[in-house]
């Protein structure tokens, strides 16, 4: 096949394709708008009319702010005046001669009317929560077996002497001037008191009473009154 013939063939093919394209474009131009192919349209711009409602203004005149002013009343209860206020007693109550039917703890030169704490509940409470103790009074703790029991000072309001007494009714140790401690100290780092030897009884009296009464380690103790012969001394 010659080159001239090939050229003629390509020209004929191009002419045929051009005719097909022309027919297709003619048919497309005759389609009515809305007949299946959407025709874009551009409308005239619309002028927008502002419709924002004006914010209400604040009228600060007295008539417009006619709101009653709140009056705050104090709710703290006033403290009693000096004429009607009686502070709790801080001094020990006056001493009274012990009655014959009271529990008594006696040393060579001193006798104390006592309350007896011989139950777990009574020993746990002890002298806590009391404002004071009379000079000739005390509390006797009675246990079931001799031991180096541990005492502390929760909710105490006055200092104490603790006189530790063994099963042979002899003073084995004295804790002098055990001081009350505040709640924070009791909660975080309380002070504990124990005798150097096992004790069966503990007598608590006001601080300084043991020295003032001449009580010392080795002294003999006797119980009298309503506990005469009851606990072994």
C-alpha positions as a Markdown table, in Angstrom:
| # | Residue | x | y | z |
|---|---|---|---|---|
| 1 | Unk | 0.0 | 0.0 | 0.0 |
| 2 | Unk | 1.4 | 3.3 | -1.0 |
| 3 | Unk | 1.8 | 6.3 | 1.2 |
| 4 | Unk | -0.6 | 8.3 | -0.9 |
| 5 | Unk | -3.3 | 5.7 | -0.4 |
| 6 | Unk | -2.8 | 5.8 | 3.4 |
| 7 | Unk | -3.1 | 9.5 | 3.5 |
| 8 | Unk | -6.3 | 9.4 | 1.6 |
| 9 | Unk | -7.7 | 6.8 | 4.0 |
| 10 | Unk | -6.9 | 8.9 | 7.0 |
| 11 | Unk | -8.6 | 12.0 | 5.4 |
| 12 | Unk | -11.8 | 10.0 | 4.8 |
| 13 | Unk | -11.9 | 8.7 | 8.3 |
| 14 | Unk | -11.5 | 12.2 | 9.8 |
| 15 | Unk | -14.3 | 13.5 | 7.6 |
| 16 | Unk | -16.6 | 10.7 | 8.8 |
| 17 | Unk | -15.9 | 11.4 | 12.4 |
| 18 | Unk | -16.4 | 15.1 | 11.9 |
| 19 | Unk | -19.9 | 14.4 | 10.5 |
| 20 | Unk | -20.9 | 12.3 | 13.4 |
| 21 | Unk | -19.8 | 15.0 | 15.9 |
| 22 | Unk | -21.8 | 17.6 | 14.0 |
| 23 | Unk | -24.9 | 15.5 | 14.1 |
| 24 | Unk | -24.6 | 15.0 | 17.8 |
| 25 | Unk | -24.1 | 18.6 | 18.6 |
| 26 | Unk | -27.1 | 19.6 | 16.4 |
| 27 | Unk | -29.4 | 17.2 | 18.3 |
| 28 | Unk | -28.2 | 18.5 | 21.7 |
| 29 | Unk | -28.9 | 22.1 | 20.9 |
| 30 | Unk | -32.5 | 21.3 | 20.0 |
| 31 | Unk | -33.4 | 20.0 | 23.6 |
| 32 | Unk | -35.9 | 22.2 | 25.3 |
| 33 | Unk | -35.1 | 23.5 | 28.8 |
| 34 | Unk | -36.7 | 21.3 | 31.5 |
| 35 | Unk | -36.8 | 18.3 | 29.2 |
| 36 | Unk | -34.4 | 16.3 | 31.3 |
| 37 | Unk | -31.2 | 18.4 | 31.4 |
| 38 | Unk | -31.4 | 21.3 | 33.9 |
| 39 | Unk | -30.5 | 24.7 | 32.5 |
| 40 | Unk | -28.9 | 27.0 | 35.1 |
| 41 | Unk | -30.4 | 30.4 | 35.5 |
| 42 | Unk | -29.1 | 33.5 | 37.2 |
| 43 | Unk | -31.6 | 35.8 | 38.8 |
| 44 | Unk | -31.2 | 39.5 | 39.5 |
| 45 | Unk | -29.6 | 40.2 | 42.9 |
| 46 | Unk | -32.2 | 41.1 | 45.6 |
| 47 | Unk | -31.6 | 44.1 | 47.9 |
| 48 | Unk | -31.9 | 42.8 | 51.5 |
| 49 | Unk | -33.9 | 45.0 | 53.8 |
| 50 | Unk | -32.5 | 44.9 | 57.4 |
| 51 | Unk | -35.1 | 43.5 | 59.8 |
| 52 | Unk | -33.0 | 43.3 | 63.0 |
| 53 | Unk | -35.2 | 44.2 | 66.0 |
| 54 | Unk | -33.5 | 46.9 | 68.2 |
| 55 | Unk | -32.4 | 45.6 | 71.6 |
| 56 | Unk | -34.3 | 47.1 | 74.5 |
| 57 | Unk | -32.6 | 49.9 | 76.3 |
| 58 | Unk | -32.1 | 49.9 | 80.1 |
| 59 | Unk | -33.9 | 52.5 | 82.0 |
| 60 | Unk | -32.0 | 53.3 | 85.2 |
| 61 | Unk | -34.6 | 55.6 | 86.5 |
| 62 | Unk | -36.0 | 54.8 | 90.0 |
| 63 | Unk | -39.4 | 53.9 | 88.6 |
| 64 | Unk | -37.9 | 51.3 | 86.3 |
| 65 | Unk | -35.8 | 49.8 | 89.1 |
| 66 | Unk | -38.5 | 49.7 | 91.7 |
| 67 | Unk | -37.1 | 46.5 | 93.4 |
| 68 | Unk | -37.2 | 46.3 | 97.1 |
| 69 | Unk | -33.7 | 46.2 | 98.7 |
| 70 | Unk | -33.0 | 43.1 | 100.6 |
| 71 | Unk | -32.3 | 43.6 | 104.3 |
| 72 | Unk | -29.9 | 41.0 | 105.8 |
| 73 | Unk | -30.7 | 40.1 | 109.3 |
| 74 | Unk | -27.8 | 38.7 | 111.4 |
| 75 | Unk | -28.4 | 35.1 | 112.4 |
| 76 | Unk | -25.5 | 34.8 | 114.9 |
| 77 | Unk | -26.9 | 34.2 | 118.4 |
| 78 | Unk | -25.5 | 37.0 | 120.6 |
| 79 | Unk | -23.2 | 35.9 | 123.4 |
| 80 | Unk | -24.7 | 36.3 | 126.9 |
| 81 | Unk | -23.8 | 39.5 | 128.7 |
| 82 | Unk | -21.5 | 39.5 | 131.6 |
| 83 | Unk | -24.5 | 39.8 | 134.0 |
| 84 | Unk | -26.1 | 36.6 | 132.8 |
| 85 | Unk | -23.1 | 34.5 | 131.7 |
| 86 | Unk | -21.6 | 31.9 | 134.1 |
| 87 | Unk | -18.4 | 30.3 | 132.7 |
| 88 | Unk | -17.9 | 26.6 | 133.5 |
| 89 | Unk | -16.0 | 26.0 | 136.8 |
| 90 | Unk | -12.3 | 25.6 | 136.4 |
| 91 | Unk | -11.4 | 25.2 | 140.0 |
| 92 | Unk | -12.0 | 21.9 | 141.8 |
| 93 | Unk | -15.2 | 21.9 | 143.9 |
| 94 | Unk | -14.7 | 22.1 | 147.7 |
| 95 | Unk | -13.7 | 19.0 | 149.5 |
| 96 | Unk | -16.2 | 17.2 | 151.7 |
| 97 | Unk | -15.6 | 14.5 | 154.3 |
| 98 | Unk | -16.2 | 11.1 | 152.7 |
| 99 | Unk | -19.3 | 9.3 | 153.8 |
| 100 | Unk | -18.9 | 6.0 | 155.5 |
| 101 | Unk | -20.7 | 4.1 | 152.7 |
| 102 | Unk | -18.6 | 5.6 | 149.9 |
| 103 | Unk | -15.8 | 3.6 | 148.3 |
| 104 | Unk | -12.5 | 4.7 | 150.0 |
| 105 | Unk | -8.9 | 4.3 | 149.1 |
| 106 | Unk | -6.5 | 5.1 | 152.0 |
| 107 | Unk | -2.8 | 5.6 | 152.3 |
| 108 | Unk | -0.8 | 6.3 | 155.4 |
| 109 | Unk | -1.6 | 10.0 | 155.5 |
| 110 | Unk | -4.5 | 10.4 | 153.0 |
| 111 | Unk | -7.9 | 9.0 | 152.2 |
| 112 | Unk | -9.8 | 9.5 | 149.0 |
| 113 | Unk | -13.5 | 9.0 | 148.3 |
| 114 | Unk | -13.5 | 7.3 | 144.9 |
| 115 | Unk | -15.7 | 6.3 | 142.0 |
| 116 | Unk | -15.0 | 2.7 | 141.0 |
| 117 | Unk | -14.5 | 1.8 | 137.3 |
| 118 | Unk | -14.5 | -2.0 | 137.2 |
| 119 | Unk | -16.2 | -2.6 | 133.9 |
| 120 | Unk | -14.8 | -2.2 | 130.4 |
| 121 | Unk | -17.2 | 0.6 | 129.7 |
| 122 | Unk | -16.4 | 2.4 | 133.0 |
| 123 | Unk | -12.7 | 2.1 | 132.5 |
| 124 | Unk | -12.9 | 3.4 | 128.9 |
| 125 | Unk | -14.9 | 6.5 | 130.0 |
| 126 | Unk | -12.8 | 7.2 | 133.1 |
| 127 | Unk | -12.7 | 10.9 | 134.0 |
| 128 | Unk | -13.2 | 12.1 | 130.4 |
| 129 | Unk | -15.6 | 15.0 | 129.7 |
| 130 | Unk | -15.6 | 16.2 | 133.3 |
| 131 | Unk | -14.7 | 19.8 | 134.0 |
| 132 | Unk | -12.9 | 19.1 | 137.4 |
| 133 | Unk | -12.4 | 16.8 | 140.3 |
| 134 | Unk | -12.5 | 17.6 | 144.0 |
| 135 | Unk | -9.1 | 17.6 | 145.8 |
| 136 | Unk | -10.1 | 14.6 | 148.1 |
| 137 | Unk | -11.7 | 12.6 | 145.3 |
| 138 | Unk | -10.5 | 10.2 | 142.8 |
| 139 | Unk | -11.4 | 7.3 | 140.5 |
| 140 | Unk | -10.2 | 3.8 | 141.2 |
| 141 | Unk | -9.7 | 1.5 | 138.1 |
| 142 | Unk | -10.0 | -2.2 | 139.0 |
| 143 | Unk | -8.8 | -4.9 | 136.6 |
| 144 | Unk | -9.0 | -8.7 | 136.5 |
| 145 | Unk | -5.3 | -9.5 | 136.2 |
| 146 | Unk | -2.1 | -7.5 | 136.9 |
| 147 | Unk | -0.6 | -5.9 | 133.7 |
| 148 | Unk | 1.2 | -2.9 | 132.5 |
| 149 | Unk | -2.0 | -1.2 | 131.3 |
| 150 | Unk | -1.8 | 1.9 | 129.0 |
| 151 | Unk | -3.6 | 5.1 | 129.9 |
| 152 | Unk | -4.1 | 8.2 | 127.8 |
| 153 | Unk | -6.0 | 11.5 | 128.1 |
| 154 | Unk | -8.8 | 11.8 | 125.5 |
| 155 | Unk | -11.4 | 14.5 | 126.2 |
| 156 | Unk | -9.7 | 15.4 | 129.6 |
| 157 | Unk | -10.0 | 18.9 | 131.0 |
| 158 | Unk | -7.5 | 18.8 | 133.9 |
| 159 | Unk | -4.2 | 17.1 | 134.7 |
| 160 | Unk | -3.9 | 14.0 | 136.7 |
| 161 | Unk | -1.6 | 11.9 | 138.9 |
| 162 | Unk | -1.9 | 8.2 | 138.2 |
| 163 | Unk | -1.0 | 5.9 | 141.2 |
| 164 | Unk | -0.4 | 2.4 | 140.1 |
| 165 | Unk | -1.1 | -0.3 | 142.7 |
| 166 | Unk | -0.2 | -4.0 | 142.4 |
| 167 | Unk | -2.0 | -7.1 | 143.5 |
| 168 | Unk | -0.2 | -7.0 | 146.9 |
| 169 | Unk | -1.8 | -3.5 | 147.5 |
| 170 | Unk | 1.5 | -1.7 | 147.2 |
| 171 | Unk | 2.2 | 1.4 | 145.0 |
| 172 | Unk | 4.5 | 0.3 | 142.2 |
| 173 | Unk | 4.7 | 3.5 | 140.2 |
| 174 | Unk | 3.3 | 7.1 | 140.0 |
| 175 | Unk | 2.7 | 9.0 | 136.8 |
| 176 | Unk | 2.7 | 12.7 | 137.8 |
| 177 | Unk | 1.1 | 15.6 | 136.1 |
| 178 | Unk | -0.4 | 13.8 | 133.0 |
| 179 | Unk | -1.7 | 16.8 | 130.9 |
| 180 | Unk | -4.8 | 17.0 | 128.8 |
| 181 | Unk | -4.2 | 17.0 | 125.1 |
| 182 | Unk | -6.2 | 18.7 | 122.3 |
| 183 | Unk | -8.1 | 16.7 | 119.7 |
| 184 | Unk | -5.5 | 17.1 | 117.1 |
| 185 | Unk | -2.7 | 15.7 | 119.4 |
| 186 | Unk | -5.0 | 12.9 | 120.6 |
| 187 | Unk | -5.8 | 12.0 | 117.0 |
| 188 | Unk | -2.3 | 12.1 | 115.5 |
| 189 | Unk | 0.2 | 11.6 | 118.4 |
| 190 | Unk | -1.3 | 10.9 | 121.8 |
| 191 | Unk | 0.8 | 10.4 | 124.9 |
| 192 | Unk | 0.5 | 7.1 | 126.6 |
| 193 | Unk | 1.2 | 6.3 | 130.2 |
| 194 | Unk | 2.1 | 2.8 | 131.7 |
| 195 | Unk | 3.6 | 1.7 | 134.9 |
| 196 | Unk | 7.2 | 0.3 | 135.2 |
| 197 | Unk | 5.7 | -2.9 | 136.8 |
| 198 | Unk | 2.4 | -4.7 | 136.4 |
| 199 | Unk | -0.5 | -3.1 | 138.3 |
| 200 | Unk | -4.0 | -4.4 | 139.2 |
| 201 | Unk | -5.4 | -1.1 | 140.3 |
| 202 | Unk | -4.9 | 2.5 | 139.2 |
| 203 | Unk | -6.0 | 5.5 | 141.3 |
| 204 | Unk | -6.4 | 8.8 | 139.4 |
| 205 | Unk | -6.4 | 12.0 | 141.5 |
| 206 | Unk | -5.7 | 15.7 | 140.7 |
| 207 | Unk | -2.2 | 16.6 | 139.6 |
| 208 | Unk | 0.1 | 17.3 | 142.5 |
| 209 | Unk | -2.0 | 15.4 | 145.1 |
| 210 | Unk | 0.3 | 12.4 | 145.2 |
| 211 | Unk | 3.3 | 14.6 | 146.2 |
| 212 | Unk | 1.2 | 16.8 | 148.5 |
| 213 | Unk | -0.1 | 13.7 | 150.3 |
| 214 | Unk | 3.3 | 12.1 | 150.6 |
| 215 | Unk | 2.5 | 9.1 | 148.5 |
| 216 | Unk | 5.4 | 7.3 | 147.0 |
| 217 | Unk | 6.4 | 3.9 | 145.5 |
| 218 | Unk | 6.3 | 1.1 | 148.0 |
| 219 | Unk | 3.5 | 2.6 | 150.1 |
| 220 | Unk | 0.7 | 0.3 | 151.2 |
| 221 | Unk | -2.9 | 0.9 | 150.2 |
| 222 | Unk | -6.2 | -0.2 | 151.8 |
| 223 | Unk | -9.7 | -0.1 | 150.5 |
| 224 | Unk | -12.6 | 0.9 | 152.8 |
| 225 | Unk | -16.2 | 2.0 | 153.0 |
| 226 | Unk | -18.4 | 0.2 | 150.6 |
| 227 | Unk | -15.4 | -1.7 | 149.0 |
| 228 | Unk | -13.9 | -2.9 | 152.2 |
| 229 | Unk | -12.8 | -6.4 | 151.5 |
| 230 | Unk | -14.3 | -6.4 | 148.0 |
| 231 | Unk | -11.3 | -6.2 | 145.7 |
| 232 | Unk | -8.6 | -7.6 | 147.9 |
| 233 | Unk | -6.9 | -4.7 | 149.6 |
